Structures are given as C-alpha cells and as structure tokens.
C-alpha cells in the first residue's frame, strides 16, 4: 500500500455518511481525491491517523457492510 503524505490529505475534501448521527461526530469520513486509493479517517479526530485502502478493498468492505 502506498503512503500518502499528510500534506496531500490536509487539503482533501472529506465526506461523511448520510447515515451519521445528527452531530456527525461518530462516523468515518472518506475522501475521493485519489482515484485508486480511499483514505479514511475518524470524524471525531480529523487530525489523527488515517487508514488508506485500495479501491477494490474498500468496495468489498462497503458491500460486506451493506449485507
């Protein structure tokens, strides 16, 4: 897996799930700024660590959660 410098992620536009609670502070956020990688962060700690998934792995995870 490729590392993405924090500088690249600091300007990314992050998206929360429409299913997040009203406060929006208890969910994951993703950015679509990288075509083949999906960076994910905790909305409660936006400056904290991020996980980076390959697109195929993220898609498989999301499909599994939907089931």
Biopython code that builds the backbone (N, CA, C, O; Angstrom):
import numpy as np
from Bio.PDB.StructureBuilder import StructureBuilder

atoms = [
    (1, "UNK", "N", (0.846, -1.177, 0.000)),
    (1, "UNK", "CA", (0.000, 0.000, 0.000)),
    (1, "UNK", "C", (0.891, 1.240, 0.000)),
    (1, "UNK", "O", (1.904, 1.284, 0.697)),
    (2, "UNK", "N", (0.519, 2.211, -0.761)),
    (2, "UNK", "CA", (1.282, 3.451, -0.902)),
    (2, "UNK", "C", (0.930, 4.405, 0.233)),
    (2, "UNK", "O", (-0.236, 4.519, 0.613)),
    (3, "UNK", "N", (1.925, 5.083, 0.768)),
    (3, "UNK", "CA", (1.682, 6.110, 1.775)),
    (3, "UNK", "C", (1.329, 7.411, 1.078)),
    (3, "UNK", "O", (1.888, 7.733, 0.030)),
    (4, "UNK", "N", (0.411, 8.148, 1.655)),
    (4, "UNK", "CA", (0.038, 9.459, 1.139)),
    (4, "UNK", "C", (0.503, 10.481, 2.171)),
    (4, "UNK", "O", (0.115, 10.396, 3.336)),
    (5, "UNK", "N", (1.322, 11.437, 1.766)),
    (5, "UNK", "CA", (1.784, 12.436, 2.726)),
    (5, "UNK", "C", (0.617, 13.201, 3.353)),
    (5, "UNK", "O", (-0.372, 13.497, 2.682)),
    (6, "UNK", "N", (0.741, 13.519, 4.644)),
    (6, "UNK", "CA", (-0.307, 14.278, 5.333)),
    (6, "UNK", "C", (-0.600, 15.601, 4.647)),
    (6, "UNK", "O", (-1.729, 16.089, 4.701)),
    (7, "UNK", "N", (0.412, 16.194, 3.995)),
    (7, "UNK", "CA", (0.179, 17.455, 3.278)),
    (7, "UNK", "C", (-0.877, 17.262, 2.192)),
    (7, "UNK", "O", (-1.734, 18.124, 1.996)),
    (8, "UNK", "N", (-0.816, 16.133, 1.490)),
    (8, "UNK", "CA", (-1.807, 15.858, 0.449)),
    (8, "UNK", "C", (-3.201, 15.699, 1.047)),
    (8, "UNK", "O", (-4.189, 16.099, 0.432)),
    (9, "UNK", "N", (-3.284, 15.118, 2.238)),
    (9, "UNK", "CA", (-4.586, 14.883, 2.866)),
    (9, "UNK", "C", (-5.136, 16.135, 3.556)),
    (9, "UNK", "O", (-6.341, 16.238, 3.784)),
    (10, "UNK", "N", (-4.263, 17.079, 3.887)),
    (10, "UNK", "CA", (-4.733, 18.273, 4.601)),
    (10, "UNK", "C", (-5.625, 19.152, 3.727)),
    (10, "UNK", "O", (-6.431, 19.921, 4.250)),
    (11, "UNK", "N", (-5.493, 19.052, 2.426)),
    (11, "UNK", "CA", (-6.321, 19.868, 1.535)),
    (11, "UNK", "C", (-7.461, 19.065, 0.898)),
    (11, "UNK", "O", (-8.238, 19.597, 0.105)),
    (12, "UNK", "N", (-7.550, 17.788, 1.253)),
    (12, "UNK", "CA", (-8.600, 16.931, 0.688)),
    (12, "UNK", "C", (-9.970, 17.337, 1.215)),
    (12, "UNK", "O", (-10.093, 17.855, 2.325)),
    (13, "UNK", "N", (-10.986, 17.098, 0.414)),
    (13, "UNK", "CA", (-12.367, 17.321, 0.838)),
    (13, "UNK", "C", (-12.891, 15.997, 1.352)),
    (13, "UNK", "O", (-12.926, 15.005, 0.623)),
    (14, "UNK", "N", (-13.301, 15.985, 2.619)),
    (14, "UNK", "CA", (-13.750, 14.770, 3.286)),
    (14, "UNK", "C", (-15.271, 14.712, 3.288)),
    (14, "UNK", "O", (-15.942, 15.740, 3.373)),
    (15, "UNK", "N", (-15.810, 13.494, 3.195)),
    (15, "UNK", "CA", (-17.256, 13.284, 3.133)),
    (15, "UNK", "C", (-17.697, 12.327, 4.237)),
    (15, "UNK", "O", (-17.076, 11.287, 4.456)),
    (16, "UNK", "N", (-18.777, 12.692, 4.929)),
    (16, "UNK", "CA", (-19.369, 11.822, 5.949)),
    (16, "UNK", "C", (-20.555, 11.086, 5.349)),
    (16, "UNK", "O", (-21.169, 11.537, 4.383)),
    (17, "UNK", "N", (-20.854, 9.965, 5.934)),
    (17, "UNK", "CA", (-22.020, 9.202, 5.506)),
    (17, "UNK", "C", (-23.296, 9.969, 5.806)),
    (17, "UNK", "O", (-23.392, 10.667, 6.815)),
    (18, "UNK", "N", (-24.267, 9.831, 4.926)),
    (18, "UNK", "CA", (-25.574, 10.449, 5.181)),
    (18, "UNK", "C", (-26.281, 9.747, 6.326)),
    (18, "UNK", "O", (-27.290, 10.249, 6.821)),
    (19, "UNK", "N", (-25.780, 8.601, 6.758)),
    (19, "UNK", "CA", (-26.362, 7.856, 7.872)),
    (19, "UNK", "C", (-25.780, 8.255, 9.220)),
    (19, "UNK", "O", (-26.186, 7.703, 10.243)),
    (20, "UNK", "N", (-24.840, 9.198, 9.254)),
    (20, "UNK", "CA", (-24.239, 9.579, 10.531)),
    (20, "UNK", "C", (-25.265, 10.274, 11.406)),
    (20, "UNK", "O", (-26.237, 10.845, 10.912)),
    (21, "UNK", "N", (-25.041, 10.221, 12.693)),
    (21, "UNK", "CA", (-25.954, 10.838, 13.653)),
    (21, "UNK", "C", (-25.993, 12.347, 13.459)),
    (21, "UNK", "O", (-25.133, 12.912, 12.782)),
    (22, "UNK", "N", (-26.980, 12.996, 14.046)),
    (22, "UNK", "CA", (-27.181, 14.428, 13.883)),
    (22, "UNK", "C", (-25.947, 15.260, 14.133)),
    (22, "UNK", "O", (-25.690, 16.221, 13.408)),
    (23, "UNK", "N", (-25.169, 14.904, 15.160)),
    (23, "UNK", "CA", (-23.960, 15.658, 15.457)),
    (23, "UNK", "C", (-22.850, 15.397, 14.456)),
    (23, "UNK", "O", (-21.937, 16.208, 14.303)),
    (24, "UNK", "N", (-22.933, 14.260, 13.774)),
    (24, "UNK", "CA", (-21.944, 13.925, 12.761)),
    (24, "UNK", "C", (-20.566, 13.639, 13.295)),
    (24, "UNK", "O", (-19.596, 13.633, 12.537)),
    (25, "UNK", "N", (-20.456, 13.397, 14.614)),
    (25, "UNK", "CA", (-19.129, 13.189, 15.176)),
    (25, "UNK", "C", (-18.870, 11.735, 15.557)),
    (25, "UNK", "O", (-17.965, 11.452, 16.343)),
    (26, "UNK", "N", (-19.643, 10.830, 15.017)),
    (26, "UNK", "CA", (-19.454, 9.422, 15.367)),
    (26, "UNK", "C", (-19.414, 8.545, 14.126)),
    (26, "UNK", "O", (-20.053, 7.494, 14.073)),
    (27, "UNK", "N", (-18.671, 8.979, 13.148)),
    (27, "UNK", "CA", (-18.624, 8.200, 11.916)),
    (27, "UNK", "C", (-17.263, 8.337, 11.247)),
    (27, "UNK", "O", (-16.390, 9.077, 11.699)),
    (28, "UNK", "N", (-17.121, 7.610, 10.175)),
    (28, "UNK", "CA", (-15.923, 7.707, 9.353)),
    (28, "UNK", "C", (-16.137, 8.736, 8.264)),
    (28, "UNK", "O", (-17.266, 9.011, 7.858)),
    (29, "UNK", "N", (-15.048, 9.293, 7.804)),
    (29, "UNK", "CA", (-15.078, 10.189, 6.656)),
    (29, "UNK", "C", (-14.125, 9.626, 5.603)),
    (29, "UNK", "O", (-13.097, 9.035, 5.935)),
    (30, "UNK", "N", (-14.472, 9.813, 4.351)),
    (30, "UNK", "CA", (-13.613, 9.381, 3.242)),
    (30, "UNK", "C", (-13.387, 10.564, 2.318)),
    (30, "UNK", "O", (-14.167, 11.517, 2.296)),
    (31, "UNK", "N", (-12.316, 10.485, 1.565)),
    (31, "UNK", "CA", (-12.070, 11.476, 0.529)),
    (31, "UNK", "C", (-11.908, 10.738, -0.796)),
    (31, "UNK", "O", (-11.364, 9.635, -0.852)),
    (32, "UNK", "N", (-12.387, 11.363, -1.840)),
    (32, "UNK", "CA", (-12.310, 10.780, -3.173)),
    (32, "UNK", "C", (-11.237, 11.478, -4.009)),
    (32, "UNK", "O", (-11.289, 11.462, -5.239)),
    (33, "UNK", "N", (-10.276, 12.084, -3.337)),
    (33, "UNK", "CA", (-9.239, 12.858, -4.021)),
    (33, "UNK", "C", (-8.194, 11.993, -4.726)),
    (33, "UNK", "O", (-7.397, 12.505, -5.512)),
    (34, "UNK", "N", (-8.190, 10.704, -4.455)),
    (34, "UNK", "CA", (-7.189, 9.803, -5.022)),
    (34, "UNK", "C", (-7.923, 8.690, -5.769)),
    (34, "UNK", "O", (-8.649, 7.920, -5.140)),
    (35, "UNK", "N", (-7.760, 8.581, -7.076)),
    (35, "UNK", "CA", (-8.567, 7.653, -7.867)),
    (35, "UNK", "C", (-8.423, 6.176, -7.503)),
    (35, "UNK", "O", (-9.396, 5.428, -7.611)),
    (36, "UNK", "N", (-7.257, 5.741, -7.081)),
    (36, "UNK", "CA", (-7.066, 4.317, -6.809)),
    (36, "UNK", "C", (-6.944, 3.984, -5.331)),
    (36, "UNK", "O", (-6.802, 2.816, -4.968)),
    (37, "UNK", "N", (-6.998, 4.993, -4.477)),
    (37, "UNK", "CA", (-6.881, 4.796, -3.036)),
    (37, "UNK", "C", (-8.020, 5.505, -2.315)),
    (37, "UNK", "O", (-8.501, 6.545, -2.767)),
    (38, "UNK", "N", (-8.446, 4.938, -1.197)),
    (38, "UNK", "CA", (-9.512, 5.547, -0.403)),
    (38, "UNK", "C", (-8.977, 5.827, 0.997)),
    (38, "UNK", "O", (-8.910, 4.910, 1.816)),
    (39, "UNK", "N", (-8.595, 7.071, 1.294)),
    (39, "UNK", "CA", (-8.204, 7.434, 2.656)),
    (39, "UNK", "C", (-9.457, 7.557, 3.529)),
    (39, "UNK", "O", (-10.482, 8.080, 3.090)),
    (40, "UNK", "N", (-9.360, 7.070, 4.768)),
    (40, "UNK", "CA", (-10.473, 7.072, 5.711)),
    (40, "UNK", "C", (-9.965, 7.642, 7.029)),
    (40, "UNK", "O", (-8.845, 7.355, 7.450)),
    (41, "UNK", "N", (-10.803, 8.455, 7.678)),
    (41, "UNK", "CA", (-10.427, 8.999, 8.986)),
    (41, "UNK", "C", (-11.625, 8.988, 9.921)),
    (41, "UNK", "O", (-12.768, 8.841, 9.489)),
    (42, "UNK", "N", (-11.347, 9.146, 11.201)),
    (42, "UNK", "CA", (-12.376, 9.229, 12.238)),
    (42, "UNK", "C", (-12.842, 10.673, 12.317)),
    (42, "UNK", "O", (-12.026, 11.578, 12.488)),
    (43, "UNK", "N", (-14.151, 10.901, 12.193)),
    (43, "UNK", "CA", (-14.651, 12.281, 12.199)),
    (43, "UNK", "C", (-14.432, 12.977, 13.534)),
    (43, "UNK", "O", (-14.403, 14.206, 13.589)),
    (44, "UNK", "N", (-14.275, 12.208, 14.621)),
    (44, "UNK", "CA", (-14.021, 12.812, 15.935)),
    (44, "UNK", "C", (-12.586, 13.304, 16.071)),
    (44, "UNK", "O", (-12.281, 14.128, 16.934)),
    (45, "UNK", "N", (-11.706, 12.792, 15.209)),
    (45, "UNK", "CA", (-10.286, 13.133, 15.301)),
    (45, "UNK", "C", (-9.723, 13.381, 13.903)),
    (45, "UNK", "O", (-8.892, 12.608, 13.428)),
    (46, "UNK", "N", (-10.166, 14.451, 13.238)),
    (46, "UNK", "CA", (-9.759, 14.684, 11.851)),
    (46, "UNK", "C", (-8.256, 14.897, 11.661)),
    (46, "UNK", "O", (-7.746, 14.711, 10.556)),
    (47, "UNK", "N", (-7.552, 15.277, 12.704)),
    (47, "UNK", "CA", (-6.106, 15.470, 12.585)),
    (47, "UNK", "C", (-5.332, 14.215, 12.962)),
    (47, "UNK", "O", (-4.105, 14.185, 12.869)),
    (48, "UNK", "N", (-6.048, 13.186, 13.385)),
    (48, "UNK", "CA", (-5.417, 11.939, 13.795)),
    (48, "UNK", "C", (-5.009, 11.083, 12.610)),
    (48, "UNK", "O", (-5.024, 11.536, 11.466)),
    (49, "UNK", "N", (-4.648, 9.845, 12.896)),
    (49, "UNK", "CA", (-4.186, 8.956, 11.829)),
    (49, "UNK", "C", (-5.292, 8.629, 10.826)),
    (49, "UNK", "O", (-6.480, 8.662, 11.148)),
    (50, "UNK", "N", (-4.875, 8.319, 9.628)),
    (50, "UNK", "CA", (-5.791, 7.922, 8.565)),
    (50, "UNK", "C", (-5.425, 6.517, 8.106)),
    (50, "UNK", "O", (-4.263, 6.116, 8.160)),
    (51, "UNK", "N", (-6.422, 5.784, 7.658)),
    (51, "UNK", "CA", (-6.195, 4.491, 7.027)),
    (51, "UNK", "C", (-6.365, 4.683, 5.531)),
    (51, "UNK", "O", (-7.199, 5.476, 5.094)),
    (52, "UNK", "N", (-5.580, 3.964, 4.747)),
    (52, "UNK", "CA", (-5.682, 4.080, 3.296)),
    (52, "UNK", "C", (-5.923, 2.687, 2.725)),
    (52, "UNK", "O", (-5.146, 1.761, 2.962)),
    (53, "UNK", "N", (-7.008, 2.555, 1.973)),
    (53, "UNK", "CA", (-7.384, 1.290, 1.363)),
    (53, "UNK", "C", (-7.254, 1.388, -0.149)),
    (53, "UNK", "O", (-7.448, 2.461, -0.721)),
    (54, "UNK", "N", (-6.931, 0.290, -0.791)),
    (54, "UNK", "CA", (-7.046, 0.231, -2.243)),
    (54, "UNK", "C", (-8.528, 0.267, -2.577)),
    (54, "UNK", "O", (-9.352, -0.199, -1.791)),
    (55, "UNK", "N", (-8.870, 0.811, -3.722)),
    (55, "UNK", "CA", (-10.279, 0.969, -4.097)),
    (55, "UNK", "C", (-11.043, -0.346, -4.045)),
    (55, "UNK", "O", (-12.165, -0.385, -3.539)),
    (56, "UNK", "N", (-10.459, -1.419, -4.556)),
    (56, "UNK", "CA", (-11.143, -2.718, -4.574)),
    (56, "UNK", "C", (-11.414, -3.223, -3.156)),
    (56, "UNK", "O", (-12.481, -3.776, -2.888)),
    (57, "UNK", "N", (-10.461, -3.038, -2.256)),
    (57, "UNK", "CA", (-10.639, -3.479, -0.868)),
    (57, "UNK", "C", (-11.730, -2.663, -0.178)),
    (57, "UNK", "O", (-12.533, -3.216, 0.574)),
    (58, "UNK", "N", (-11.767, -1.357, -0.426)),
    (58, "UNK", "CA", (-12.796, -0.506, 0.172)),
    (58, "UNK", "C", (-14.178, -0.888, -0.352)),
    (58, "UNK", "O", (-15.136, -0.968, 0.418)),
    (59, "UNK", "N", (-14.283, -1.122, -1.656)),
    (59, "UNK", "CA", (-15.559, -1.516, -2.243)),
    (59, "UNK", "C", (-16.053, -2.831, -1.666)),
    (59, "UNK", "O", (-17.242, -2.976, -1.381)),
    (60, "UNK", "N", (-15.154, -3.789, -1.492)),
    (60, "UNK", "CA", (-15.529, -5.077, -0.906)),
    (60, "UNK", "C", (-15.998, -4.891, 0.529)),
    (60, "UNK", "O", (-16.970, -5.519, 0.948)),
    (61, "UNK", "N", (-15.319, -4.035, 1.289)),
    (61, "UNK", "CA", (-15.732, -3.754, 2.669)),
    (61, "UNK", "C", (-17.124, -3.148, 2.709)),
    (61, "UNK", "O", (-17.969, -3.592, 3.486)),
    (62, "UNK", "N", (-17.370, -2.151, 1.891)),
    (62, "UNK", "CA", (-18.677, -1.473, 1.876)),
    (62, "UNK", "C", (-19.780, -2.461, 1.478)),
    (62, "UNK", "O", (-20.849, -2.465, 2.090)),
    (63, "UNK", "N", (-19.541, -3.280, 0.484)),
    (63, "UNK", "CA", (-20.531, -4.269, 0.074)),
    (63, "UNK", "C", (-20.820, -5.263, 1.196)),
    (63, "UNK", "O", (-21.966, -5.665, 1.394)),
    (64, "UNK", "N", (-19.789, -5.653, 1.920)),
    (64, "UNK", "CA", (-19.962, -6.580, 3.038)),
    (64, "UNK", "C", (-20.788, -5.948, 4.156)),
    (64, "UNK", "O", (-21.633, -6.613, 4.755)),
    (65, "UNK", "N", (-20.549, -4.675, 4.437)),
    (65, "UNK", "CA", (-21.317, -3.976, 5.469)),
    (65, "UNK", "C", (-22.782, -3.853, 5.073)),
    (65, "UNK", "O", (-23.668, -3.970, 5.919)),
    (66, "UNK", "N", (-23.039, -3.620, 3.795)),
    (66, "UNK", "CA", (-24.420, -3.494, 3.314)),
    (66, "UNK", "C", (-25.209, -4.775, 3.530)),
    (66, "UNK", "O", (-26.413, -4.729, 3.784)),
    (67, "UNK", "N", (-24.529, -5.939, 3.428)),
    (67, "UNK", "CA", (-25.204, -7.226, 3.582)),
    (67, "UNK", "C", (-25.499, -7.455, 5.031)),
    (67, "UNK", "O", (-26.069, -8.486, 5.389)),
]
sb = StructureBuilder()
sb.init_structure("model")
sb.init_model(0)
sb.init_chain("A")
sb.init_seg("    ")
for serial, (resi, resn, name, xyz) in enumerate(atoms, 1):
    if name == "N":
        sb.init_residue(resn, " ", resi, " ")
    sb.init_atom(name, np.array(xyz, "f"), 0.0, 1.0, " ", f" {name:<3s}", serial, name[0])
structure = sb.get_structure()
